[in-house]
């Protein structure tokens, strides 16, 4: 008994593809031969909407107004530096223009009314196909003094450099290296911007959404598992 998708007599879904992991034209659909859905795995039929992000109106609530007011008082160029302020799920995100990120971090750390002494994480997301500035860099800041958290977010297009914040937050050193390694975002002024996860001679950046699927053979308990683009196609 065979299972065949589509109408009787029609070619099975994915029959025109040479391999199940062929990179589709869109990063949001078509993986493993699946068409007509927003599912990137190919195993379900879910479509995840991407809501537009707008600046939140004041008052922001909780301690967020105090943080913004203190930053505005300590950094006169704030209106030029901030693109929008978003409060969502009880979290405050300040969207900062890339050229101002170091100055904003410096004020966030040093001002007595702010005191965000710790940058706990620097993360990146690739919004290929939905944002011209596809790479979003998020800086998670924590004030140990006031027990507060704020996120700074920078968006840049492919090929645009981002100033390194390592001189303000040394904890960002290896995290910026990881973003460079995985996404190819270059941090200007970083003391040693080299790969940290992949070999030095690796080609490409694996977490970019236009990175071709596939990989290297994996040996597991004596059995060799080929990369996805070389596995058998079931159709």
TORSE-123996 format. One record per residue (C-alpha): residue in three letters; chain; x, y, z. Coordinates in pm, whole numbers, plus 50000, padded with zeros to 5 digits. Last residue first. Layout:
BEGIN
<node><res>ALA</res><chain>A</chain><px>X</px><py>Y</py><pz>Z</pz></node>
...
***
This chain:
BEGIN
<node><res>UNK</res><chain>A</chain><px>50759</px><py>50991</py><pz>49738</pz></node>
<node><res>UNK</res><chain>A</chain><px>51040</px><py>50907</py><pz>49982</pz></node>
<node><res>UNK</res><chain>A</chain><px>51368</px><py>51066</py><pz>49868</pz></node>
<node><res>UNK</res><chain>A</chain><px>51676</px><py>50887</py><pz>49998</pz></node>
<node><res>UNK</res><chain>A</chain><px>51936</px><py>51095</py><pz>50175</pz></node>
<node><res>UNK</res><chain>A</chain><px>52203</px><py>51303</py><pz>50007</pz></node>
<node><res>UNK</res><chain>A</chain><px>52069</px><py>51651</py><pz>50077</pz></node>
<node><res>UNK</res><chain>A</chain><px>52000</px><py>51558</py><pz>50440</pz></node>
<node><res>UNK</res><chain>A</chain><px>52366</px><py>51469</py><pz>50519</pz></node>
<node><res>UNK</res><chain>A</chain><px>52449</px><py>51097</py><pz>50527</pz></node>
<node><res>UNK</res><chain>A</chain><px>52415</px><py>50893</py><pz>50848</pz></node>
<node><res>UNK</res><chain>A</chain><px>52707</px><py>50654</py><pz>50902</pz></node>
<node><res>UNK</res><chain>A</chain><px>52638</px><py>50368</py><pz>51140</pz></node>
<node><res>UNK</res><chain>A</chain><px>52906</px><py>50264</py><pz>51390</pz></node>
<node><res>UNK</res><chain>A</chain><px>52722</px><py>50392</py><pz>51693</pz></node>
<node><res>UNK</res><chain>A</chain><px>52645</px><py>50723</py><pz>51522</pz></node>
<node><res>UNK</res><chain>A</chain><px>52872</px><py>50859</py><pz>51248</pz></node>
<node><res>UNK</res><chain>A</chain><px>52750</px><py>51183</py><pz>51092</pz></node>
<node><res>UNK</res><chain>A</chain><px>52813</px><py>51269</py><pz>50727</pz></node>
<node><res>UNK</res><chain>A</chain><px>52860</px><py>51642</py><pz>50664</pz></node>
<node><res>UNK</res><chain>A</chain><px>52591</px><py>51895</py><pz>50595</pz></node>
<node><res>UNK</res><chain>A</chain><px>52292</px><py>51969</py><pz>50382</pz></node>
<node><res>UNK</res><chain>A</chain><px>52074</px><py>52272</py><pz>50355</pz></node>
<node><res>UNK</res><chain>A</chain><px>52201</px><py>52572</py><pz>50164</pz></node>
<node><res>UNK</res><chain>A</chain><px>52240</px><py>52896</py><pz>50364</pz></node>
<node><res>UNK</res><chain>A</chain><px>51974</px><py>53142</py><pz>50251</pz></node>
<node><res>UNK</res><chain>A</chain><px>51818</px><py>53153</py><pz>50597</pz></node>
<node><res>UNK</res><chain>A</chain><px>52150</px><py>53249</py><pz>50753</pz></node>
<node><res>UNK</res><chain>A</chain><px>52223</px><py>53020</py><pz>51046</pz></node>
<node><res>UNK</res><chain>A</chain><px>52508</px><py>52830</py><pz>50877</pz></node>
<node><res>UNK</res><chain>A</chain><px>52739</px><py>53116</py><pz>50773</pz></node>
<node><res>UNK</res><chain>A</chain><px>52938</px><py>53046</py><pz>50457</pz></node>
<node><res>UNK</res><chain>A</chain><px>53259</px><py>52857</py><pz>50382</pz></node>
<node><res>UNK</res><chain>A</chain><px>53446</px><py>52699</py><pz>50673</pz></node>
<node><res>UNK</res><chain>A</chain><px>53823</px><py>52762</py><pz>50669</pz></node>
<node><res>UNK</res><chain>A</chain><px>53839</px><py>52879</py><pz>51031</pz></node>
<node><res>UNK</res><chain>A</chain><px>53642</px><py>52578</py><pz>51152</pz></node>
<node><res>UNK</res><chain>A</chain><px>53291</px><py>52655</py><pz>51285</pz></node>
<node><res>UNK</res><chain>A</chain><px>53203</px><py>52750</py><pz>51642</pz></node>
<node><res>UNK</res><chain>A</chain><px>53420</px><py>53053</py><pz>51729</pz></node>
<node><res>UNK</res><chain>A</chain><px>53504</px><py>53214</py><pz>51396</pz></node>
<node><res>UNK</res><chain>A</chain><px>53717</px><py>53526</py><pz>51415</pz></node>
<node><res>UNK</res><chain>A</chain><px>53652</px><py>53887</py><pz>51515</pz></node>
<node><res>UNK</res><chain>A</chain><px>53940</px><py>53950</py><pz>51754</pz></node>
<node><res>UNK</res><chain>A</chain><px>53935</px><py>54296</py><pz>51916</pz></node>
<node><res>UNK</res><chain>A</chain><px>53595</px><py>54397</py><pz>51771</pz></node>
<node><res>UNK</res><chain>A</chain><px>53615</px><py>54748</py><pz>51628</pz></node>
<node><res>UNK</res><chain>A</chain><px>53357</px><py>54695</py><pz>51355</pz></node>
<node><res>UNK</res><chain>A</chain><px>53127</px><py>54401</py><pz>51416</pz></node>
<node><res>UNK</res><chain>A</chain><px>53073</px><py>54211</py><pz>51091</pz></node>
<node><res>UNK</res><chain>A</chain><px>52747</px><py>54016</py><pz>51051</pz></node>
<node><res>UNK</res><chain>A</chain><px>52818</px><py>53684</py><pz>50877</pz></node>
<node><res>UNK</res><chain>A</chain><px>52523</px><py>53501</py><pz>51034</pz></node>
<node><res>UNK</res><chain>A</chain><px>52669</px><py>53200</py><pz>51222</pz></node>
<node><res>UNK</res><chain>A</chain><px>53034</px><py>53301</py><pz>51261</pz></node>
<node><res>UNK</res><chain>A</chain><px>52971</px><py>53674</py><pz>51292</pz></node>
<node><res>UNK</res><chain>A</chain><px>52693</px><py>53607</py><pz>51543</pz></node>
<node><res>UNK</res><chain>A</chain><px>52926</px><py>53375</py><pz>51736</pz></node>
<node><res>UNK</res><chain>A</chain><px>53203</px><py>53636</py><pz>51738</pz></node>
<node><res>UNK</res><chain>A</chain><px>52958</px><py>53895</py><pz>51870</pz></node>
<node><res>UNK</res><chain>A</chain><px>52873</px><py>53651</py><pz>52152</pz></node>
<node><res>UNK</res><chain>A</chain><px>53240</px><py>53584</py><pz>52223</pz></node>
<node><res>UNK</res><chain>A</chain><px>53313</px><py>53950</py><pz>52293</pz></node>
<node><res>UNK</res><chain>A</chain><px>52975</px><py>54070</py><pz>52424</pz></node>
<node><res>UNK</res><chain>A</chain><px>53078</px><py>53992</py><pz>52784</pz></node>
<node><res>UNK</res><chain>A</chain><px>53330</px><py>54278</py><pz>52757</pz></node>
<node><res>UNK</res><chain>A</chain><px>53039</px><py>54527</py><pz>52773</pz></node>
<node><res>UNK</res><chain>A</chain><px>53147</px><py>54884</py><pz>52704</pz></node>
<node><res>UNK</res><chain>A</chain><px>53466</px><py>54810</py><pz>52506</pz></node>
<node><res>UNK</res><chain>A</chain><px>53294</px><py>54503</py><pz>52363</pz></node>
<node><res>UNK</res><chain>A</chain><px>53009</px><py>54706</py><pz>52209</pz></node>
<node><res>UNK</res><chain>A</chain><px>53120</px><py>54642</py><pz>51851</pz></node>
<node><res>UNK</res><chain>A</chain><px>52993</px><py>54882</py><pz>51587</pz></node>
<node><res>UNK</res><chain>A</chain><px>52766</px><py>54706</py><pz>51333</pz></node>
<node><res>UNK</res><chain>A</chain><px>52874</px><py>54658</py><pz>50972</pz></node>
<node><res>UNK</res><chain>A</chain><px>52638</px><py>54659</py><pz>50673</pz></node>
<node><res>UNK</res><chain>A</chain><px>52690</px><py>54370</py><pz>50429</pz></node>
<node><res>UNK</res><chain>A</chain><px>52335</px><py>54236</py><pz>50454</pz></node>
<node><res>UNK</res><chain>A</chain><px>52103</px><py>54504</py><pz>50585</pz></node>
<node><res>UNK</res><chain>A</chain><px>52105</px><py>54617</py><pz>50946</pz></node>
<node><res>UNK</res><chain>A</chain><px>51860</px><py>54615</py><pz>51239</pz></node>
<node><res>UNK</res><chain>A</chain><px>51968</px><py>54699</py><pz>51596</pz></node>
<node><res>UNK</res><chain>A</chain><px>51773</px><py>54600</py><pz>51908</pz></node>
<node><res>UNK</res><chain>A</chain><px>51827</px><py>54704</py><pz>52270</pz></node>
<node><res>UNK</res><chain>A</chain><px>51647</px><py>54495</py><pz>52533</pz></node>
<node><res>UNK</res><chain>A</chain><px>51587</px><py>54618</py><pz>52886</pz></node>
<node><res>UNK</res><chain>A</chain><px>51584</px><py>54439</py><pz>53221</pz></node>
<node><res>UNK</res><chain>A</chain><px>51554</px><py>54581</py><pz>53571</pz></node>
<node><res>UNK</res><chain>A</chain><px>51671</px><py>54477</py><pz>53916</pz></node>
<node><res>UNK</res><chain>A</chain><px>51765</px><py>54834</py><pz>54018</pz></node>
<node><res>UNK</res><chain>A</chain><px>52133</px><py>54780</py><pz>54098</pz></node>
<node><res>UNK</res><chain>A</chain><px>52183</px><py>54459</py><pz>53899</pz></node>
<node><res>UNK</res><chain>A</chain><px>52054</px><py>54638</py><pz>53592</pz></node>
<node><res>UNK</res><chain>A</chain><px>52031</px><py>54386</py><pz>53310</pz></node>
<node><res>UNK</res><chain>A</chain><px>52080</px><py>54435</py><pz>52937</pz></node>
<node><res>UNK</res><chain>A</chain><px>51987</px><py>54189</py><pz>52660</pz></node>
<node><res>UNK</res><chain>A</chain><px>52135</px><py>54314</py><pz>52332</pz></node>
<node><res>UNK</res><chain>A</chain><px>51942</px><py>54210</py><pz>52021</pz></node>
<node><res>UNK</res><chain>A</chain><px>52089</px><py>54214</py><pz>51668</pz></node>
<node><res>UNK</res><chain>A</chain><px>51837</px><py>54205</py><pz>51382</pz></node>
<node><res>UNK</res><chain>A</chain><px>51968</px><py>54099</py><pz>51040</pz></node>
<node><res>UNK</res><chain>A</chain><px>51731</px><py>54136</py><pz>50745</pz></node>
<node><res>UNK</res><chain>A</chain><px>51735</px><py>54508</py><pz>50698</pz></node>
<node><res>UNK</res><chain>A</chain><px>51517</px><py>54473</py><pz>50391</pz></node>
<node><res>UNK</res><chain>A</chain><px>51269</px><py>54292</py><pz>50616</pz></node>
<node><res>UNK</res><chain>A</chain><px>51032</px><py>54004</py><pz>50536</pz></node>
<node><res>UNK</res><chain>A</chain><px>51227</px><py>53802</py><pz>50279</pz></node>
<node><res>UNK</res><chain>A</chain><px>51519</px><py>53719</py><pz>50507</pz></node>
<node><res>UNK</res><chain>A</chain><px>51442</px><py>53805</py><pz>50868</pz></node>
<node><res>UNK</res><chain>A</chain><px>51768</px><py>53663</py><pz>51007</pz></node>
<node><res>UNK</res><chain>A</chain><px>51780</px><py>53680</py><pz>51387</pz></node>
<node><res>UNK</res><chain>A</chain><px>52073</px><py>53765</py><pz>51615</pz></node>
<node><res>UNK</res><chain>A</chain><px>52150</px><py>53747</py><pz>51985</pz></node>
<node><res>UNK</res><chain>A</chain><px>52378</px><py>53929</py><pz>52231</pz></node>
<node><res>UNK</res><chain>A</chain><px>52341</px><py>53809</py><pz>52589</pz></node>
<node><res>UNK</res><chain>A</chain><px>52381</px><py>53902</py><pz>52954</pz></node>
<node><res>UNK</res><chain>A</chain><px>52498</px><py>54259</py><pz>52900</pz></node>
<node><res>UNK</res><chain>A</chain><px>52544</px><py>54358</py><pz>53263</pz></node>
<node><res>UNK</res><chain>A</chain><px>52589</px><py>54695</py><pz>53434</pz></node>
<node><res>UNK</res><chain>A</chain><px>52259</px><py>54852</py><pz>53336</pz></node>
<node><res>UNK</res><chain>A</chain><px>52302</px><py>55135</py><pz>53586</pz></node>
<node><res>UNK</res><chain>A</chain><px>52009</px><py>55354</py><pz>53481</pz></node>
<node><res>UNK</res><chain>A</chain><px>51968</px><py>55649</py><pz>53718</pz></node>
<node><res>UNK</res><chain>A</chain><px>52341</px><py>55667</py><pz>53792</pz></node>
<node><res>UNK</res><chain>A</chain><px>52430</px><py>55676</py><pz>53422</pz></node>
<node><res>UNK</res><chain>A</chain><px>52722</px><py>55446</py><pz>53341</pz></node>
<node><res>UNK</res><chain>A</chain><px>52577</px><py>55132</py><pz>53184</pz></node>
<node><res>UNK</res><chain>A</chain><px>52283</px><py>55271</py><pz>52988</pz></node>
<node><res>UNK</res><chain>A</chain><px>52495</px><py>55570</py><pz>52888</pz></node>
<node><res>UNK</res><chain>A</chain><px>52769</px><py>55351</py><pz>52743</pz></node>
<node><res>UNK</res><chain>A</chain><px>52515</px><py>55123</py><pz>52575</pz></node>
<node><res>UNK</res><chain>A</chain><px>52354</px><py>55423</py><pz>52405</pz></node>
<node><res>UNK</res><chain>A</chain><px>52692</px><py>55546</py><pz>52285</pz></node>
<node><res>UNK</res><chain>A</chain><px>52785</px><py>55203</py><pz>52148</pz></node>
<node><res>UNK</res><chain>A</chain><px>52450</px><py>55156</py><pz>51969</pz></node>
<node><res>UNK</res><chain>A</chain><px>52442</px><py>55495</py><pz>51799</pz></node>
<node><res>UNK</res><chain>A</chain><px>52565</px><py>55400</py><pz>51450</pz></node>
<node><res>UNK</res><chain>A</chain><px>52340</px><py>55095</py><pz>51449</pz></node>
<node><res>UNK</res><chain>A</chain><px>52016</px><py>55288</py><pz>51495</pz></node>
<node><res>UNK</res><chain>A</chain><px>51845</px><py>55172</py><pz>51814</pz></node>
<node><res>UNK</res><chain>A</chain><px>51515</px><py>54990</py><pz>51861</pz></node>
<node><res>UNK</res><chain>A</chain><px>51445</px><py>55006</py><pz>52234</pz></node>
<node><res>UNK</res><chain>A</chain><px>51268</px><py>54694</py><pz>52358</pz></node>
<node><res>UNK</res><chain>A</chain><px>51078</px><py>54683</py><pz>52688</pz></node>
<node><res>UNK</res><chain>A</chain><px>50922</px><py>54353</py><pz>52800</pz></node>
<node><res>UNK</res><chain>A</chain><px>50583</px><py>54299</py><pz>52966</pz></node>
<node><res>UNK</res><chain>A</chain><px>50469</px><py>54075</py><pz>52679</pz></node>
<node><res>UNK</res><chain>A</chain><px>50529</px><py>54362</py><pz>52434</pz></node>
<node><res>UNK</res><chain>A</chain><px>50650</px><py>54715</py><pz>52490</pz></node>
<node><res>UNK</res><chain>A</chain><px>50812</px><py>54861</py><pz>52179</pz></node>
<node><res>UNK</res><chain>A</chain><px>51003</px><py>55188</py><pz>52154</pz></node>
<node><res>UNK</res><chain>A</chain><px>51090</px><py>55309</py><pz>51806</pz></node>
<node><res>UNK</res><chain>A</chain><px>51374</px><py>55436</py><pz>51590</pz></node>
<node><res>UNK</res><chain>A</chain><px>51592</px><py>55558</py><pz>51876</pz></node>
<node><res>UNK</res><chain>A</chain><px>51928</px><py>55724</py><pz>51804</pz></node>
<node><res>UNK</res><chain>A</chain><px>51814</px><py>56057</py><pz>51663</pz></node>
<node><res>UNK</res><chain>A</chain><px>51563</px><py>56119</py><pz>51942</pz></node>
<node><res>UNK</res><chain>A</chain><px>51822</px><py>56001</py><pz>52194</pz></node>
<node><res>UNK</res><chain>A</chain><px>52078</px><py>56264</py><pz>52098</pz></node>
<node><res>UNK</res><chain>A</chain><px>52050</px><py>56435</py><pz>52439</pz></node>
<node><res>UNK</res><chain>A</chain><px>52168</px><py>56121</py><pz>52625</pz></node>
<node><res>UNK</res><chain>A</chain><px>52141</px><py>56152</py><pz>53005</pz></node>
<node><res>UNK</res><chain>A</chain><px>51794</px><py>56312</py><pz>53009</pz></node>
<node><res>UNK</res><chain>A</chain><px>51654</px><py>56081</py><pz>52740</pz></node>
<node><res>UNK</res><chain>A</chain><px>51802</px><py>55778</py><pz>52913</pz></node>
<node><res>UNK</res><chain>A</chain><px>51645</px><py>55876</py><pz>53244</pz></node>
<node><res>UNK</res><chain>A</chain><px>51309</px><py>55935</py><pz>53076</pz></node>
<node><res>UNK</res><chain>A</chain><px>51325</px><py>55600</py><pz>52897</pz></node>
<node><res>UNK</res><chain>A</chain><px>51414</px><py>55409</py><pz>53212</pz></node>
<node><res>UNK</res><chain>A</chain><px>51148</px><py>55582</py><pz>53423</pz></node>
<node><res>UNK</res><chain>A</chain><px>50885</px><py>55517</py><pz>53155</pz></node>
<node><res>UNK</res><chain>A</chain><px>50975</px><py>55147</py><pz>53149</pz></node>
<node><res>UNK</res><chain>A</chain><px>50949</px><py>55094</py><pz>53525</pz></node>
<node><res>UNK</res><chain>A</chain><px>50599</px><py>54938</py><pz>53501</pz></node>
<node><res>UNK</res><chain>A</chain><px>50394</px><py>55099</py><pz>53224</pz></node>
<node><res>UNK</res><chain>A</chain><px>50473</px><py>55234</py><pz>52878</pz></node>
<node><res>UNK</res><chain>A</chain><px>50275</px><py>55555</py><pz>52926</pz></node>
<node><res>UNK</res><chain>A</chain><px>50309</px><py>55623</py><pz>52643</pz></node>
<node><res>UNK</res><chain>A</chain><px>50227</px><py>55470</py><pz>52308</pz></node>
<node><res>UNK</res><chain>A</chain><px>50408</px><py>55163</py><pz>52172</pz></node>
<node><res>UNK</res><chain>A</chain><px>50602</px><py>55189</py><pz>51846</pz></node>
<node><res>UNK</res><chain>A</chain><px>50476</px><py>54944</py><pz>51588</pz></node>
<node><res>UNK</res><chain>A</chain><px>50578</px><py>54589</py><pz>51501</pz></node>
<node><res>UNK</res><chain>A</chain><px>50386</px><py>54426</py><pz>51217</pz></node>
<node><res>UNK</res><chain>A</chain><px>50260</px><py>54077</py><pz>51294</pz></node>
<node><res>UNK</res><chain>A</chain><px>50432</px><py>53779</py><pz>51132</pz></node>
<node><res>UNK</res><chain>A</chain><px>50177</px><py>53502</py><pz>51094</pz></node>
<node><res>UNK</res><chain>A</chain><px>50282</px><py>53138</py><pz>51145</pz></node>
<node><res>UNK</res><chain>A</chain><px>50134</px><py>52904</py><pz>50889</pz></node>
<node><res>UNK</res><chain>A</chain><px>50089</px><py>52546</py><pz>51000</pz></node>
<node><res>UNK</res><chain>A</chain><px>50065</px><py>52254</py><pz>50760</pz></node>
<node><res>UNK</res><chain>A</chain><px>50294</px><py>52003</py><pz>50922</pz></node>
<node><res>UNK</res><chain>A</chain><px>50590</px><py>51785</py><pz>50823</pz></node>
<node><res>UNK</res><chain>A</chain><px>50759</px><py>52008</py><pz>50565</pz></node>
<node><res>UNK</res><chain>A</chain><px>50973</px><py>52177</py><pz>50825</pz></node>
<node><res>UNK</res><chain>A</chain><px>50933</px><py>52533</py><pz>50698</pz></node>
<node><res>UNK</res><chain>A</chain><px>50556</px><py>52547</py><pz>50728</pz></node>
<node><res>UNK</res><chain>A</chain><px>50408</px><py>52848</py><pz>50553</pz></node>
<node><res>UNK</res><chain>A</chain><px>50198</px><py>52627</py><pz>50329</pz></node>
<node><res>UNK</res><chain>A</chain><px>50127</px><py>52586</py><pz>49957</pz></node>
<node><res>UNK</res><chain>A</chain><px>50423</px><py>52366</py><pz>49875</pz></node>
<node><res>UNK</res><chain>A</chain><px>50615</px><py>52091</py><pz>50055</pz></node>
<node><res>UNK</res><chain>A</chain><px>50912</px><py>51950</py><pz>49863</pz></node>
<node><res>UNK</res><chain>A</chain><px>51137</px><py>51900</py><pz>50164</pz></node>
<node><res>UNK</res><chain>A</chain><px>51128</px><py>52277</py><pz>50226</pz></node>
<node><res>UNK</res><chain>A</chain><px>50875</px><py>52461</py><pz>50012</pz></node>
<node><res>UNK</res><chain>A</chain><px>50794</px><py>52742</py><pz>50250</pz></node>
<node><res>UNK</res><chain>A</chain><px>50932</px><py>53024</py><pz>50461</pz></node>
<node><res>UNK</res><chain>A</chain><px>51286</px><py>53057</py><pz>50325</pz></node>
<node><res>UNK</res><chain>A</chain><px>51144</px><py>53129</py><pz>49979</pz></node>
<node><res>UNK</res><chain>A</chain><px>51318</px><py>53009</py><pz>49661</pz></node>
<node><res>UNK</res><chain>A</chain><px>51352</px><py>52661</py><pz>49815</pz></node>
<node><res>UNK</res><chain>A</chain><px>51688</px><py>52506</py><pz>49918</pz></node>
<node><res>UNK</res><chain>A</chain><px>51685</px><py>52138</py><pz>49817</pz></node>
<node><res>UNK</res><chain>A</chain><px>51646</px><py>51926</py><pz>50127</pz></node>
<node><res>UNK</res><chain>A</chain><px>51430</px><py>51651</py><pz>49978</pz></node>
<node><res>UNK</res><chain>A</chain><px>51661</px><py>51606</py><pz>49679</pz></node>
<node><res>UNK</res><chain>A</chain><px>51627</px><py>51640</py><pz>49302</pz></node>
<node><res>UNK</res><chain>A</chain><px>51292</px><py>51812</py><pz>49327</pz></node>
<node><res>UNK</res><chain>A</chain><px>51023</px><py>51755</py><pz>49064</pz></node>
<node><res>UNK</res><chain>A</chain><px>50866</px><py>51474</py><pz>49267</pz></node>
<node><res>UNK</res><chain>A</chain><px>50821</px><py>51704</py><pz>49566</pz></node>
<node><res>UNK</res><chain>A</chain><px>50449</px><py>51647</py><pz>49600</pz></node>
<node><res>UNK</res><chain>A</chain><px>50353</px><py>51323</py><pz>49429</pz></node>
<node><res>UNK</res><chain>A</chain><px>50277</px><py>51333</py><pz>49057</pz></node>
<node><res>UNK</res><chain>A</chain><px>49907</px><py>51318</py><pz>48981</pz></node>
<node><res>UNK</res><chain>A</chain><px>49728</px><py>50992</py><pz>48906</pz></node>
<node><res>UNK</res><chain>A</chain><px>49482</px><py>51026</py><pz>49193</pz></node>
<node><res>UNK</res><chain>A</chain><px>49470</px><py>51377</py><pz>49327</pz></node>
<node><res>UNK</res><chain>A</chain><px>49735</px><py>51511</py><pz>49561</pz></node>
<node><res>UNK</res><chain>A</chain><px>49951</px><py>51315</py><pz>49801</pz></node>
<node><res>UNK</res><chain>A</chain><px>50037</px><py>50948</py><pz>49756</pz></node>
<node><res>UNK</res><chain>A</chain><px>50053</px><py>50682</py><pz>50022</pz></node>
<node><res>UNK</res><chain>A</chain><px>50144</px><py>50336</py><pz>49902</pz></node>
<node><res>UNK</res><chain>A</chain><px>50000</px><py>50000</py><pz>50000</pz></node>
***
